[in-house]
Amino acid sequence: MTEAAFARPRLRTAILDSALLAAVACLPAAAHALAFPLYQFEPMRIALFASLVLSGRGNAKAMALAMPLLAFMTSGHPAPPKLFLIQAELVANVWVLHWLLARGEGRPWRFATAATVSVVASKIAYYGLKWALLRTGMLDGALVTTAWTHQAAVLLLVASTGQIIWWARHRLACQSSTRGQP
């Protein structure tokens, strides 16, 4: 790929989406081959944050809906209604993050704070909806199936990595805006 190709936002987004969707499609086979439950490290949330940081809000919402659906179509997991729970959680994550970022202009830790709050808020929504589905019998299983430590590790990863990328972009934007000035 040339630098000019990555300078075109739509092409960059298409390449990013293709890579993320391919990773989501291959994940069940990789988990089976490794005999390790990769889903416990929330790969869709990590992919969603890659989409959030590297492309636009609308694209991230589309990815939040597409990734669980693609995973279901390629592997049969997550089965409905859990598929819809995951989609709702990821869309809520995008919405809350962007809502918080719009209100946090100028704060140095704004991305990390907004990412943390958005993940926690979307988790609360997810577990609330899951609890309701378990109570009504529409879903079987336990309320919490992913260890809290794994969820906290993913939260730390996406918040810190996103913050570093946000700082780098902010610094580049400041440098490019001061070029050419006396």
N, CA and C atoms as an extended XYZ file, in Angstrom:
546
Properties=species:S:1:pos:R:3:atomname:S:1:resname:S:1:resid:I:1 pbc="F F F"
N         0.831       -1.184        0.000 N   MET     1
C         0.000        0.000        0.000 CA  MET     1
C         0.871        1.241        0.000 C   MET     1
N         0.433        2.212       -0.717 N   THR     2
C         1.186        3.455       -0.756 CA  THR     2
C         0.656        4.413        0.292 C   THR     2
N         1.469        5.426        0.584 N   GLU     3
C         1.050        6.436        1.553 CA  GLU     3
C        -0.176        7.183        1.046 C   GLU     3
N        -0.253        7.391       -0.277 N   ALA     4
C        -1.391        8.096       -0.860 CA  ALA     4
C        -2.690        7.325       -0.641 C   ALA     4
N        -2.623        6.004       -0.669 N   ALA     5
C        -3.828        5.198       -0.448 CA  ALA     5
C        -4.357        5.394        0.962 C   ALA     5
N        -3.462        5.480        1.946 N   PHE     6
C        -3.902        5.660        3.325 CA  PHE     6
C        -4.330        7.090        3.615 C   PHE     6
N        -3.973        8.021        2.740 N   ALA     7
C        -4.400        9.403        2.916 CA  ALA     7
C        -5.860        9.574        2.508 C   ALA     7
N        -6.408        8.615        1.800 N   ARG     8
C        -7.809        8.681        1.373 CA  ARG     8
C        -8.667        8.005        2.434 C   ARG     8
N        -9.486        8.776        3.153 N   PRO     9
C       -10.226        8.228        4.298 CA  PRO     9
C       -11.131        7.040        3.970 C   PRO     9
N       -11.828        7.081        2.860 N   ARG    10
C       -12.740        5.971        2.549 CA  ARG    10
C       -11.985        4.685        2.259 C   ARG    10
N       -10.886        4.805        1.547 N   LEU    11
C       -10.077        3.620        1.260 CA  LEU    11
C        -9.466        3.076        2.550 C   LEU    11
N        -8.955        3.970        3.390 N   ARG    12
C        -8.375        3.560        4.673 CA  ARG    12
C        -9.431        2.854        5.530 C   ARG    12
N       -10.650        3.399        5.562 N   THR    13
C       -11.728        2.786        6.333 CA  THR    13
C       -12.109        1.428        5.758 C   THR    13
N       -12.158        1.313        4.436 N   ALA    14
C       -12.489        0.028        3.809 CA  ALA    14
C       -11.432       -1.029        4.123 C   ALA    14
N       -10.161       -0.631        4.100 N   ILE    15
C        -9.080       -1.571        4.430 CA  ILE    15
C        -9.174       -1.981        5.892 C   ILE    15
N        -9.396       -1.007        6.767 N   LEU    16
C        -9.527       -1.285        8.202 CA  LEU    16
C       -10.701       -2.221        8.470 C   LEU    16
N       -11.857       -1.900        7.899 N   ASP    17
C       -13.042       -2.735        8.106 CA  ASP    17
C       -12.817       -4.156        7.609 C   ASP    17
N       -12.200       -4.285        6.440 N   SER    18
C       -11.934       -5.619        5.893 CA  SER    18
C       -11.030       -6.418        6.818 C   SER    18
N        -9.993       -5.775        7.327 N   ALA    19
C        -9.068       -6.467        8.232 CA  ALA    19
C        -9.760       -6.861        9.533 C   ALA    19
N       -10.549       -5.955       10.096 N   LEU    20
C       -11.237       -6.259       11.358 CA  LEU    20
C       -12.278       -7.358       11.177 C   LEU    20
N       -13.041       -7.292       10.093 N   LEU    21
C       -14.054       -8.322        9.850 CA  LEU    21
C       -13.406       -9.671        9.554 C   LEU    21
N       -12.291       -9.670        8.843 N   ALA    22
C       -11.572      -10.929        8.592 CA  ALA    22
C       -11.072      -11.522        9.905 C   ALA    22
N       -10.572      -10.676       10.784 N   ALA    23
C       -10.104      -11.160       12.093 CA  ALA    23
C       -11.256      -11.750       12.894 C   ALA    23
N       -12.405      -11.075       12.886 N   VAL    24
C       -13.577      -11.583       13.613 CA  VAL    24
C       -14.033      -12.911       13.021 C   VAL    24
N       -14.002      -13.027       11.695 N   ALA    25
C       -14.427      -14.268       11.044 CA  ALA    25
C       -13.480      -15.424       11.354 C   ALA    25
N       -12.194      -15.133       11.493 N   CYS    26
C       -11.196      -16.182       11.750 CA  CYS    26
C       -11.041      -16.524       13.225 C   CYS    26
N       -11.563      -15.699       14.100 N   LEU    27
C       -11.351      -15.888       15.532 CA  LEU    27
C       -11.853      -17.221       16.075 C   LEU    27
N       -13.057      -17.677       15.723 N   PRO    28
C       -13.501      -18.975       16.257 CA  PRO    28
C       -12.571      -20.121       15.866 C   PRO    28
N       -12.096      -20.119       14.626 N   ALA    29
C       -11.167      -21.169       14.194 CA  ALA    29
C        -9.844      -21.063       14.948 C   ALA    29
N        -9.376      -19.842       15.164 N   ALA    30
C        -8.128      -19.645       15.910 CA  ALA    30
C        -8.287      -20.105       17.354 C   ALA    30
N        -9.420      -19.793       17.959 N   ALA    31
C        -9.669      -20.219       19.340 CA  ALA    31
C        -9.705      -21.740       19.431 C   ALA    31
N       -10.320      -22.375       18.442 N   HIS    32
C       -10.388      -23.835       18.422 CA  HIS    32
C        -8.992      -24.437       18.235 C   HIS    32
N        -8.225      -23.884       17.314 N   ALA    33
C        -6.878      -24.403       17.047 CA  ALA    33
C        -5.952      -24.215       18.248 C   ALA    33
N        -6.108      -23.105       18.940 N   LEU    34
C        -5.269      -22.831       20.111 CA  LEU    34
C        -5.784      -23.504       21.380 C   LEU    34
N        -7.013      -24.010       21.322 N   ALA    35
C        -7.674      -24.578       22.503 CA  ALA    35
C        -7.661      -23.572       23.657 C   ALA    35
N        -7.955      -22.310       23.299 N   PHE    36
C        -7.963      -21.223       24.274 CA  PHE    36
C        -9.173      -20.339       23.997 C   PHE    36
N        -9.945      -20.007       25.013 N   PRO    37
C       -11.158      -19.198       24.794 CA  PRO    37
C       -10.836      -17.719       24.547 C   PRO    37
N       -10.473      -17.380       23.328 N   LEU    38
C       -10.113      -16.003       22.982 CA  LEU    38
C       -11.250      -15.021       23.242 C   LEU    38
N       -12.493      -15.484       23.176 N   TYR    39
C       -13.631      -14.594       23.375 CA  TYR    39
C       -13.598      -13.933       24.749 C   TYR    39
N       -12.911      -14.556       25.706 N   GLN    40
C       -12.859      -13.980       27.053 CA  GLN    40
C       -12.068      -12.677       27.100 C   GLN    40
N       -11.320      -12.389       26.049 N   PHE    41
C       -10.577      -11.132       26.000 CA  PHE    41
C       -11.246      -10.123       25.074 C   PHE    41
N       -12.529      -10.294       24.867 N   GLU    42
C       -13.390       -9.361       24.144 CA  GLU    42
C       -12.777       -8.835       22.840 C   GLU    42
N       -12.492       -9.722       21.897 N   PRO    43
C       -11.886       -9.264       20.645 CA  PRO    43
C       -12.772       -8.293       19.869 C   PRO    43
N       -14.088       -8.417       20.000 N   MET    44
C       -14.958       -7.481       19.288 CA  MET    44
C       -14.846       -6.078       19.870 C   MET    44
N       -14.678       -5.962       21.175 N   ARG    45
C       -14.509       -4.634       21.775 CA  ARG    45
C       -13.174       -4.030       21.327 C   ARG    45
N       -12.134       -4.850       21.281 N   ILE    46
C       -10.831       -4.358       20.830 CA  ILE    46
C       -10.932       -3.898       19.372 C   ILE    46
N       -11.582       -4.692       18.531 N   ALA    47
C       -11.772       -4.311       17.127 CA  ALA    47
C       -12.637       -3.060       17.021 C   ALA    47
N       -13.651       -2.955       17.868 N   LEU    48
C       -14.518       -1.776       17.860 CA  LEU    48
C       -13.712       -0.525       18.192 C   LEU    48
N       -12.845       -0.612       19.199 N   PHE    49
C       -12.038        0.554       19.548 CA  PHE    49
C       -11.039        0.892       18.449 C   PHE    49
N       -10.535       -0.107       17.746 N   ALA    50
C        -9.678        0.182       16.590 CA  ALA    50
C       -10.476        0.963       15.554 C   ALA    50
N       -11.704        0.543       15.326 N   SER    51
C       -12.577        1.239       14.392 CA  SER    51
C       -12.905        2.645       14.888 C   SER    51
N       -13.169        2.780       16.185 N   LEU    52
C       -13.487        4.090       16.764 CA  LEU    52
C       -12.331        5.071       16.623 C   LEU    52
N       -11.133        4.600       16.903 N   VAL    53
C        -9.967        5.479       16.908 CA  VAL    53
C        -9.506        5.798       15.488 C   VAL    53
N        -9.630        4.848       14.581 N   LEU    54
C        -9.054        5.008       13.252 CA  LEU    54
C       -10.054        5.387       12.163 C   LEU    54
N       -11.341        5.437       12.495 N   SER    55
C       -12.338        5.845       11.499 CA  SER    55
C       -13.428        6.644       12.206 C   SER    55
N       -14.537        6.845       11.551 N   GLY    56
C       -15.583        7.703       12.092 CA  GLY    56
C       -16.621        6.983       12.931 C   GLY    56
N       -17.468        7.788       13.551 N   ARG    57
C       -18.512        7.292       14.444 CA  ARG    57
C       -19.511        6.393       13.717 C   ARG    57
N       -19.953        6.814       12.550 N   GLY    58
C       -20.911        6.015       11.791 CA  GLY    58
C       -20.346        4.658       11.425 C   GLY    58
N       -19.083        4.637       11.040 N   ASN    59
C       -18.432        3.375       10.712 CA  ASN    59
C       -18.348        2.483       11.942 C   ASN    59
N       -18.035        3.057       13.082 N   ALA    60
C       -17.931        2.267       14.313 CA  ALA    60
C       -19.283        1.656       14.676 C   ALA    60
N       -20.365        2.401       14.488 N   LYS    61
C       -21.699        1.842       14.761 CA  LYS    61
C       -22.000        0.690       13.804 C   LYS    61
N       -21.647        0.863       12.535 N   ALA    62
C       -21.867       -0.208       11.560 CA  ALA    62
C       -21.057       -1.448       11.935 C   ALA    62
N       -19.825       -1.242       12.373 N   MET    63
C       -18.989       -2.372       12.792 CA  MET    63
C       -19.557       -3.034       14.047 C   MET    63
N       -20.116       -2.241       14.953 N   ALA    64
C       -20.719       -2.793       16.172 CA  ALA    64
C       -21.870       -3.730       15.834 C   ALA    64
N       -22.593       -3.420       14.783 N   LEU    65
C       -23.692       -4.286       14.349 CA  LEU    65
C       -23.189       -5.457       13.505 C   LEU    65
N       -22.183       -5.206       12.663 N   ALA    66
C       -21.724       -6.221       11.711 CA  ALA    66
C       -20.871       -7.317       12.340 C   ALA    66
N       -20.015       -6.968       13.284 N   MET    67
C       -19.075       -7.970       13.820 CA  MET    67
C       -19.778       -9.152       14.490 C   MET    67
N       -20.721       -8.932       15.412 N   PRO    68
C       -21.392      -10.095       16.008 CA  PRO    68
C       -22.187      -10.903       14.980 C   PRO    68
N       -22.789      -10.200       14.019 N   LEU    69
C       -23.553      -10.887       12.980 CA  LEU    69
C       -22.638      -11.748       12.115 C   LEU    69
N       -21.487      -11.221       11.728 N   LEU    70
C       -20.530      -11.997       10.940 CA  LEU    70
C       -20.018      -13.198       11.729 C   LEU    70
N       -19.736      -12.997       13.004 N   ALA    71
C       -19.279      -14.113       13.840 CA  ALA    71
C       -20.342      -15.208       13.888 C   ALA    71
N       -21.600      -14.812       14.001 N   PHE    72
C       -22.693      -15.789       14.016 CA  PHE    72
C       -22.789      -16.514       12.674 C   PHE    72
N       -22.666      -15.769       11.586 N   MET    73
C       -22.790      -16.372       10.258 CA  MET    73
C       -21.641      -17.327        9.944 C   MET    73
N       -20.459      -17.077       10.485 N   THR    74
C       -19.310      -17.929       10.178 CA  THR    74
C       -19.115      -19.074       11.164 C   THR    74
N       -19.623      -18.914       12.398 N   SER    75
C       -19.352      -19.952       13.398 CA  SER    75
C       -20.579      -20.412       14.183 C   SER    75
N       -21.689      -19.694       14.047 N   GLY    76
C       -22.878      -20.046       14.825 CA  GLY    76
C       -22.881      -19.447       16.221 C   GLY    76
N       -21.858      -18.666       16.539 N   HIS    77
C       -21.768      -18.016       17.853 CA  HIS    77
C       -21.491      -16.533       17.661 C   HIS    77
N       -22.032      -15.677       18.432 N   PRO    78
C       -22.997      -15.896       19.507 CA  PRO    78
C       -24.392      -16.119       18.926 C   PRO    78
N       -25.101      -17.041       19.510 N   ALA    79
C       -26.450      -17.354       19.043 CA  ALA    79
C       -27.428      -16.287       19.536 C   ALA    79
N       -28.478      -16.031       18.741 N   PRO    80
C       -29.513      -15.130       19.253 CA  PRO    80
C       -30.106      -15.735       20.515 C   PRO    80
N       -30.488      -15.015       21.499 N   PRO    81
C       -30.533      -13.556       21.635 CA  PRO    81
C       -29.226      -12.921       22.111 C   PRO    81
N       -28.198      -13.724       22.414 N   LYS    82
C       -26.934      -13.138       22.870 CA  LYS    82
C       -26.302      -12.280       21.775 C   LYS    82
N       -26.513      -12.639       20.536 N   LEU    83
C       -26.045      -11.839       19.409 CA  LEU    83
C       -26.557      -10.411       19.533 C   LEU    83
N       -27.852      -10.269       19.818 N   PHE    84
C       -28.456       -8.943       19.927 CA  PHE    84
C       -27.969       -8.207       21.171 C   PHE    84
N       -27.702       -8.946       22.231 N   LEU    85
C       -27.134       -8.343       23.443 CA  LEU    85
C       -25.766       -7.730       23.146 C   LEU    85
N       -24.932       -8.470       22.445 N   ILE    86
C       -23.587       -7.978       22.128 CA  ILE    86
C       -23.668       -6.777       21.191 C   ILE    86
N       -24.556       -6.845       20.200 N   GLN    87
C       -24.727       -5.699       19.309 CA  GLN    87
C       -25.165       -4.464       20.096 C   GLN    87
N       -26.130       -4.632       20.988 N   ALA    88
C       -26.613       -3.505       21.797 CA  ALA    88
C       -25.491       -2.942       22.668 C   ALA    88
N       -24.704       -3.829       23.259 N   GLU    89
C       -23.597       -3.379       24.108 CA  GLU    89
C       -22.579       -2.576       23.306 C   GLU    89
N       -22.207       -3.058       22.138 N   LEU    90
C       -21.199       -2.367       21.336 CA  LEU    90
C       -21.713       -1.033       20.794 C   LEU    90
N       -22.975       -0.993       20.367 N   VAL    91
C       -23.554        0.276       19.901 CA  VAL    91
C       -23.635        1.272       21.059 C   VAL    91
N       -24.034        0.802       22.235 N   ALA    92
C       -24.070        1.681       23.415 CA  ALA    92
C       -22.678        2.211       23.722 C   ALA    92
N       -21.680        1.373       23.577 N   ASN    93
C       -20.294        1.786       23.822 CA  ASN    93
C       -19.906        2.942       22.894 C   ASN    93
N       -20.228        2.806       21.610 N   VAL    94
C       -19.918        3.857       20.631 CA  VAL    94
C       -20.661        5.140       20.978 C   VAL    94
N       -21.957        5.021       21.247 N   TRP    95
C       -22.778        6.202       21.507 CA  TRP    95
C       -22.291        6.952       22.743 C   TRP    95
N       -22.077        6.237       23.840 N   VAL    96
C       -21.640        6.882       25.083 CA  VAL    96
C       -20.255        7.502       24.907 C   VAL    96
N       -19.353        6.803       24.241 N   LEU    97
C       -18.007        7.344       24.040 CA  LEU    97
C       -18.059        8.661       23.277 C   LEU    97
N       -18.785        8.690       22.172 N   HIS    98
C       -18.849        9.922       21.386 CA  HIS    98
C       -19.577       11.038       22.129 C   HIS    98
N       -20.583       10.694       22.885 N   TRP    99
C       -21.301       11.692       23.677 CA  TRP    99
C       -20.356       12.324       24.698 C   TRP    99
N       -19.559       11.501       25.362 N   LEU   100
C       -18.612       12.010       26.360 CA  LEU   100
C       -17.469       12.796       25.721 C   LEU   100
N       -16.973       12.322       24.593 N   LEU   101
C       -15.879       13.042       23.928 CA  LEU   101
C       -16.322       14.432       23.484 C   LEU   101
N       -17.569       14.556       23.054 N   ALA   102
C       -18.083       15.858       22.627 CA  ALA   102
C       -18.158       16.840       23.795 C   ALA   102
N       -18.258       16.344       25.011 N   ARG   103
C       -18.364       17.201       26.189 CA  ARG   103
C       -17.041       17.389       26.924 C   ARG   103
N       -15.993       16.741       26.480 N   GLY   104
C       -14.727       16.791       27.203 CA  GLY   104
C       -13.615       17.526       26.489 C   GLY   104
N       -13.958       18.459       25.620 N   GLU   105
C       -12.939       19.192       24.863 CA  GLU   105
C       -11.897       19.814       25.780 C   GLU   105
N       -10.637       19.693       25.380 N   GLY   106
C        -9.561       20.363       26.085 CA  GLY   106
C        -9.025       19.651       27.312 C   GLY   106
N        -9.618       18.560       27.700 N   ARG   107
C        -9.128       17.837       28.878 CA  ARG   107
C        -8.069       16.828       28.437 C   ARG   107
N        -6.907       16.814       29.095 N   PRO   108
C        -5.809       15.964       28.623 CA  PRO   108
C        -6.094       14.467       28.685 C   PRO   108
N        -6.879       14.017       29.623 N   TRP   109
C        -7.173       12.588       29.744 CA  TRP   109
C        -8.554       12.262       29.202 C   TRP   109
N        -9.054       13.070       28.301 N   ARG   110
C       -10.451       12.918       27.911 CA  ARG   110
C       -10.740       11.582       27.246 C   ARG   110
N        -9.867       11.084       26.378 N   PHE   111
C       -10.183        9.819       25.717 CA  PHE   111
C       -10.192        8.670       26.708 C   PHE   111
N        -9.176        8.580       27.546 N   ALA   112
C        -9.102        7.476       28.515 CA  ALA   112
C       -10.302        7.499       29.455 C   ALA   112
N       -10.676        8.685       29.918 N   THR   113
C       -11.825        8.804       30.822 CA  THR   113
C       -13.114        8.427       30.102 C   THR   113
N       -13.307        8.978       28.906 N   ALA   114
C       -14.520        8.678       28.141 CA  ALA   114
C       -14.590        7.196       27.776 C   ALA   114
N       -13.460        6.604       27.404 N   ALA   115
C       -13.440        5.178       27.064 CA  ALA   115
C       -13.808        4.333       28.273 C   ALA   115
N       -13.245        4.666       29.420 N   THR   116
C       -13.538        3.909       30.638 CA  THR   116
C       -15.011        4.000       30.998 C   THR   116
N       -15.544        5.210       31.009 N   VAL   117
C       -16.957        5.392       31.364 CA  VAL   117
C       -17.856        4.710       30.339 C   VAL   117
N       -17.510        4.805       29.051 N   SER   118
C       -18.365        4.197       28.023 CA  SER   118
C       -18.368        2.679       28.111 C   SER   118
N       -17.220        2.083       28.404 N   VAL   119
C       -17.172        0.624       28.548 CA  VAL   119
C       -17.973        0.195       29.772 C   VAL   119
N       -17.794        0.889       30.883 N   VAL   120
C       -18.536        0.537       32.104 CA  VAL   120
C       -20.039        0.716       31.881 C   VAL   120
N       -20.442        1.812       31.246 N   ALA   121
C       -21.870        2.042       30.984 CA  ALA   121
C       -22.445        0.967       30.066 C   ALA   121
N       -21.701        0.600       29.023 N   SER   122
C       -22.208       -0.433       28.114 CA  SER   122
C       -22.249       -1.796       28.796 C   SER   122
N       -21.315       -2.055       29.704 N   LYS   123
C       -21.339       -3.308       30.484 CA  LYS   123
C       -22.562       -3.345       31.400 C   LYS   123
N       -22.871       -2.225       32.039 N   ILE   124
C       -24.057       -2.163       32.902 CA  ILE   124
C       -25.311       -2.448       32.078 C   ILE   124
N       -25.402       -1.835       30.892 N   ALA   125
C       -26.553       -2.085       30.019 CA  ALA   125
C       -26.599       -3.557       29.605 C   ALA   125
N       -25.450       -4.115       29.224 N   TYR   126
C       -25.376       -5.511       28.798 CA  TYR   126
C       -25.834       -6.447       29.914 C   TYR   126
N       -25.264       -6.277       31.103 N   TYR   127
C       -25.617       -7.178       32.202 CA  TYR   127
C       -27.048       -6.962       32.680 C   TYR   127
N       -27.546       -5.755       32.580 N   GLY   128
C       -28.950       -5.509       32.916 CA  GLY   128
C       -29.890       -6.220       31.951 C   GLY   128
N       -29.608       -6.091       30.658 N   LEU   129
C       -30.424       -6.780       29.652 CA  LEU   129
C       -30.277       -8.294       29.759 C   LEU   129
N       -29.066       -8.756       29.993 N   LYS   130
C       -28.841      -10.194       30.115 CA  LYS   130
C       -29.577      -10.751       31.328 C   LYS   130
N       -29.533      -10.026       32.434 N   TRP   131
C       -30.256      -10.452       33.639 CA  TRP   131
C       -31.752      -10.576       33.337 C   TRP   131
N       -32.305       -9.590       32.622 N   ALA   132
C       -33.731       -9.627       32.274 CA  ALA   132
C       -34.039      -10.833       31.389 C   ALA   132
N       -33.180      -11.119       30.419 N   LEU   133
C       -33.401      -12.275       29.547 CA  LEU   133
C       -33.260      -13.590       30.308 C   LEU   133
N       -32.333      -13.655       31.244 N   LEU   134
C       -32.194      -14.858       32.078 CA  LEU   134
C       -33.433      -15.058       32.941 C   LEU   134
N       -33.946      -13.980       33.519 N   ARG   135
C       -35.134      -14.061       34.388 CA  ARG   135
C       -36.379      -14.509       33.626 C   ARG   135
N       -36.491      -14.083       32.368 N   THR   136
C       -37.660      -14.451       31.576 CA  THR   136
C       -37.508      -15.812       30.907 C   THR   136
N       -36.324      -16.405       30.988 N   GLY   137
C       -36.093      -17.704       30.375 CA  GLY   137
C       -35.750      -17.639       28.898 C   GLY   137
N       -35.560      -16.442       28.366 N   MET   138
C       -35.209      -16.304       26.953 CA  MET   138
C       -33.739      -16.619       26.693 C   MET   138
N       -32.956      -16.722       27.774 N   LEU   139
C       -31.530      -16.996       27.670 CA  LEU   139
C       -31.159      -17.950       28.787 C   LEU   139
N       -30.280      -18.891       28.487 N   ASP   140
C       -29.790      -19.835       29.494 CA  ASP   140
C       -28.355      -19.491       29.851 C   ASP   140
N       -27.937      -19.962       31.012 N   GLY   141
C       -26.545      -19.793       31.408 CA  GLY   141
C       -26.389      -18.879       32.604 C   GLY   141
N       -25.140      -18.515       32.849 N   ALA   142
C       -24.810      -17.659       33.985 CA  ALA   142
C       -24.814      -16.193       33.557 C   ALA   142
N       -25.008      -15.322       34.527 N   LEU   143
C       -24.995      -13.889       34.239 CA  LEU   143
C       -23.602      -13.445       33.788 C   LEU   143
N       -22.578      -13.843       34.502 N   VAL   144
C       -21.203      -13.448       34.173 CA  VAL   144
C       -20.442      -14.691       33.716 C   VAL   144
N       -19.976      -14.669       32.470 N   THR   145
C       -19.221      -15.807       31.933 CA  THR   145
C       -17.782      -15.435       31.592 C   THR   145
N       -17.473      -14.158       31.598 N   THR   146
C       -16.115      -13.685       31.340 CA  THR   146
C       -15.566      -13.104       32.634 C   THR   146
N       -14.401      -13.565       33.034 N   ALA   147
C       -13.815      -13.121       34.301 CA  ALA   147
C       -13.684      -11.597       34.339 C   ALA   147
N       -13.959      -11.032       35.510 N   TRP   148
C       -13.852       -9.578       35.680 CA  TRP   148
C       -12.426       -9.103       35.401 C   TRP   148
N       -11.446       -9.933       35.735 N   THR   149
C       -10.051       -9.539       35.494 CA  THR   149
C        -9.769       -9.400       33.998 C   THR   149
N       -10.354      -10.282       33.192 N   HIS   150
C       -10.181      -10.182       31.740 CA  HIS   150
C       -10.859       -8.922       31.218 C   HIS   150
N       -12.061       -8.641       31.732 N   GLN   151
C       -12.777       -7.444       31.303 CA  GLN   151
C       -12.009       -6.181       31.694 C   GLN   151
N       -11.422       -6.177       32.888 N   ALA   152
C       -10.636       -5.021       33.338 CA  ALA   152
C        -9.379       -4.854       32.486 C   ALA   152
N        -8.751       -5.961       32.106 N   ALA   153
C        -7.549       -5.892       31.265 CA  ALA   153
C        -7.877       -5.295       29.899 C   ALA   153
N        -8.996       -5.703       29.313 N   VAL   154
C        -9.409       -5.153       28.021 CA  VAL   154
C        -9.725       -3.668       28.167 C   VAL   154
N       -10.401       -3.305       29.240 N   LEU   155
C       -10.712       -1.898       29.486 CA  LEU   155
C        -9.432       -1.070       29.569 C   LEU   155
N        -8.462       -1.549       30.313 N   LEU   156
C        -7.183       -0.846       30.440 CA  LEU   156
C        -6.485       -0.740       29.083 C   LEU   156
N        -6.519       -1.811       28.310 N   LEU   157
C        -5.894       -1.820       26.987 CA  LEU   157
C        -6.525       -0.788       26.058 C   LEU   157
N        -7.851       -0.803       25.928 N   VAL   158
C        -8.491        0.104       24.971 CA  VAL   158
C        -8.406        1.556       25.433 C   VAL   158
N        -8.520        1.802       26.726 N   ALA   159
C        -8.448        3.179       27.224 CA  ALA   159
C        -7.041        3.753       27.068 C   ALA   159
N        -6.031        2.988       27.431 N   SER   160
C        -4.659        3.508       27.357 CA  SER   160
C        -4.173        3.620       25.916 C   SER   160
N        -4.445        2.619       25.098 N   THR   161
C        -4.029        2.679       23.697 CA  THR   161
C        -4.749        3.804       22.971 C   THR   161
N        -6.043        3.923       23.198 N   GLY   162
C        -6.807        5.014       22.589 CA  GLY   162
C        -6.291        6.375       23.013 C   GLY   162
N        -5.934        6.511       24.290 N   GLN   163
C        -5.396        7.784       24.790 CA  GLN   163
C        -4.071        8.115       24.113 C   GLN   163
N        -3.212        7.133       23.961 N   ILE   164
C        -1.918        7.366       23.304 CA  ILE   164
C        -2.127        7.809       21.856 C   ILE   164
N        -3.032        7.145       21.153 N   ILE   165
C        -3.315        7.519       19.761 CA  ILE   165
C        -3.927        8.916       19.713 C   ILE   165
N        -4.829        9.225       20.652 N   TRP   166
C        -5.450       10.553       20.700 CA  TRP   166
C        -4.386       11.621       20.913 C   TRP   166
N        -3.457       11.396       21.859 N   TRP   167
C        -2.370       12.348       22.101 CA  TRP   167
C        -1.521       12.538       20.851 C   TRP   167
N        -1.186       11.433       20.184 N   ALA   168
C        -0.355       11.517       18.977 CA  ALA   168
C        -1.062       12.319       17.889 C   ALA   168
N        -2.334       12.066       17.681 N   ARG   169
C        -3.090       12.812       16.670 CA  ARG   169
C        -3.188       14.283       17.041 C   ARG   169
N        -3.436       14.569       18.320 N   HIS   170
C        -3.547       15.950       18.785 CA  HIS   170
C        -2.221       16.682       18.567 C   HIS   170
N        -1.138       16.021       18.873 N   ARG   171
C         0.184       16.628       18.703 CA  ARG   171
C         0.471       16.893       17.227 C   ARG   171
N         0.144       15.931       16.367 N   LEU   172
C         0.347       16.130       14.926 CA  LEU   172
C        -0.516       17.273       14.404 C   LEU   172
N        -1.755       17.357       14.888 N   ALA   173
C        -2.646       18.436       14.459 CA  ALA   173
C        -2.096       19.789       14.893 C   ALA   173
N        -1.561       19.858       16.105 N   CYS   174
C        -0.975       21.116       16.596 CA  CYS   174
C         0.253       21.493       15.780 C   CYS   174
N         1.078       20.508       15.440 N   GLN   175
C         2.283       20.782       14.659 CA  GLN   175
C         1.934       21.250       13.252 C   GLN   175
N         0.935       20.614       12.638 N   SER   176
C         0.575       20.998       11.271 CA  SER   176
C        -0.116       22.355       11.238 C   SER   176
N        -0.803       22.734       12.318 N   SER   177
C        -1.471       24.036       12.330 CA  SER   177
C        -0.491       25.175       12.571 C   SER   177
N         0.670       24.885       13.157 N   THR   178
C         1.660       25.938       13.402 CA  THR   178
C         2.683       26.059       12.279 C   THR   178
N         2.678       25.150       11.331 N   ARG   179
C         3.601       25.242       10.193 CA  ARG   179
C         3.238       26.448        9.338 C   ARG   179
N         4.253       27.081        8.865 N   GLY   180
C         4.017       28.210        7.970 CA  GLY   180
C         3.766       29.512        8.699 C   GLY   180
N         3.672       29.475       10.015 N   GLN   181
C         3.485       30.709       10.775 CA  GLN   181
C         4.847       31.247       11.169 C   GLN   181
N         4.997       32.585       11.219 N   PRO   182
C         6.303       33.160       11.557 CA  PRO   182
C         6.720       32.865       12.971 C   PRO   182
